[in-house]
Amino acid sequence: MIQYKRLPSIKKRLMAIYRVLVQYRDPIEGRIITDLFVKRPSPKMYPEYYTIIKRPIDLREIYQKIRELKVCEQLVLLDHV
């Protein structure tokens, strides 16, 4: 049974982690490290990426799943396994 009352607190934690992740900068170069992962690369331009990464996901999709609580429901279910 999913404990729906726990979902909002899990969602808040995941969003906080997400915000830190997307703002993290390389300490030496100062560039945002996750810029390359905002959008999946083109399969036509980078077919080898899709050979190595079987189920690619980008940061936009992760953000959307957190917002829709899909990730949160899965985490609560894992709690009961």
N, C-alpha and C positions, 0 to 999 in steps of 0.2 A: 504494500500500500504506500503510495506517495504521500509524504508529509508536506502538503501544499503550504502550510504556514511557514515552513523553512525556506521556501523558494525565494521570497523577497530578500532575505539576508544573504543567501548564496548569490543571487543576481547582483546585489550591491558589491559584494566582494569580487566577483568576476569582472564587473565593470571597472572597479578600481585597479585591478591587475591589468586589464586591457589598456586603460589610460596610461599607466606607467610604462607598459610595453611599447606603445606606439610613440611615446615621447622620449624614449631612451636614446641617448646620444653616445656615439663612440667617444670615449674619454680623450683620445689622442687627436682625432680628426674633427670632432665636433659635429659630425653628420648624424642624422637620425638613421639608425640601423634598419628599422623596419620599412623604410620607404620602398624597398624592392618587393615587399610582400603585401602591399596594399591591394594589388590586382594580380591575378594569375597571369603568367606569361603566355603569349600566343602559341598555341600548339603548332602552327605552321612555322614560326620562327625558331621555336625551341622544342622540337619533338623529343629530344633526349631527356628533357625535364620530365615529360610524361611517361617515359620508359622507366625512369628511376622512381618517380613519385606516383604511386598507383592511384591514390585518392587525394588529389591536390585541393587545397582550400586556401583562400586568401583572407586577409584581415577584415575585409568588408563582410565576408560571409560569417566569420567568427562573431563580429559585432552584431550582425542581424540575428544569429542564433541565440546570443546572450539576451538581446532585447526581447525576443519571442519566447524566452524561457526554455527553449529546446535543450540547450546545454544543461541548464539547471535541473530539469526533470531527469536527465540521464545521470547526473551526479547524485541526485537523491536516490535513484534506483540502485546505483552502485553501492550506496551506503547500506543497503539491505541484502547485498549478496554475501 
